[in-house]
Amino acid sequence: MAGASAAEPPPSQTRLAYGTGAIVPIPASIPHEEGDMVDKRIIPDLRWIAQRYPIYVTDGYSGPLPNGGWSGCHGCHVRGSDHYNGLAVDIVPLVPSSTCDVKWNAITRLARWTEPVQNKPVLPFRWVGYDGDAGHGCGHHLHLSWNHAVVKQYELAEWVEVFSPPGGETGRKPRSPKVPRTPKAPRGPSGGISLAATGGLSPRGD
């Protein structure tokens, strides 16, 4: 990430959103690939990010829909990926570029904001995939996963950790990023690339 300008300070407080989750379309206020969906509880965070960084979401929820359809990509995320619960997004620059050039500077700042130190994301993020992570990084994509309760694939988490809303908390005490996490979040991978039979990387991985 060398050469990118300084990132904003990380969130000073977060909260656990226990409200009923639902997989919903990403709104137009957040640039995204047509048809992309996420758990509605992370939309305010995504909107906040989109207002400050020129992002384009290429994938969110990957899984079955109540009407029998499917959202997202098939077979391009690893087992246990947060994409299967609607709590992860893949991000590229708003102005497309497949090489690590100036168009990626803002995405690099966003990656640094969510993970100032490699493999130590700040809350509410559970896993950040970028430079140093296979199949991710400048010129490829940034993966963001939100911290959440233990949950089975394709199910909605009991709680999701999100930013504190502007103006203070609404019903629950904010969590400091330095406070030990309770209740426990799930273990295991929250992103990553699914390897194809040829050994190559899925073009829309993690």
Secondary structure, 3 states (H helix, E strand, C coil): CCCCCCCCCCCCCEEEECCCCCEEECCCCCCECCCCEEEHHHHHHHHHHHHHCCEEEEECCCEECCCCCEECCCCCECCCCHHHHCCEEEEEECCCCCCCCHHHHHHHHHHHHHCCECCECCCCEEEEECCCCCCCECCCEEEEEECECCCCCCCCCCCEEEECCCCCCCCCCCECCCCCCCCCCCCCCCCCECECCCCCECCCCC
